[in-house]
Amino acid sequence: MPAIDLNSDLGEGIGPWKMGDDDAMMSIVTSANIACGGHAGDAGTMFESLTIAAQNNVCAGAHPGFDDKQGFGRRRIPLTPKELKQLIAAQVGTFTGVAGLVGTPVRYVKPHGALANWAAVDVTVAQSIACAIKTAFPDYAVLAISGTQLEIASKQMGLETYSEIFADRGYGDDGNLVSRSEAGAMIEDPKIACDRLLTYLDSGRMPTITGGTVALEGHSICIHGDSPHAVSMARAVRQSLLDNGFELSAFIS
């Protein structure tokens, strides 16, 4: 029986303000990318999300992003390589400390939003992020968007590297995610998302918004946790995978 991982971006509240339903999502997914205080999250939110992950036997990963809560980390901030390394070290370091309080291990790092999209296409940015992880957290794996510069840089740096695809985001013919400002960027219909995923898992080629396909490698499927339809989408994807003979398990043991 083939195995696949479901991951989601979680822990994205701040203080008493909650975004998404971590309890519901962590009963569905097998890996959780938890915000580290940059685009979202704080010590209390990290602690709570890590606790829920541990209770549900969900693999926990750090989800660092630009320090831009107002923009939710989806606006590019032109940091230097030195500043990028510091951002990764500070956010993942904080997350690691909180995880230690919970008593659950951190297994991987997955950059968020505009930071991940920048690292997808910019060699220097990708190398800066990979270098920071290799230097400060050499035992952590990297979960990178499939076919990107971050995937390449992480492998070159000797980091354990895994690739992800997205259930609810549109792809261009170049294999990159379509900008959220463009039509087709977000997939909200669970049936469309499930059909597209099954096509990919059967062929290794992801349907694009132009009607074409692009070859991608996928160890994990991401479902965004901040969208209004996140829980229903996640449940539909999970059930579709189970119905089609897939086993759900974390991409890293």
Secondary structure by P-SEA (a helix, b strand, c coil): cbbbbbbbbccccccccccccaaaaaacccccccccccccccaaaaaaaaaaaaaacbbbbbbbccccccccccccccccaaaaaaaaaaaaaaaaaaaaaacccccbbbbcaaaaaaaaccaaaaaaaaaaaaaccccbbbbcccccaaaaaaaaaccbbbbbbbcccccccccccccccccccccccaaaaaaaaaaaaaccbbbccccbbbbbbbcbbbbbccccaaaaaaaaaaaaaaaabbbbbbccc
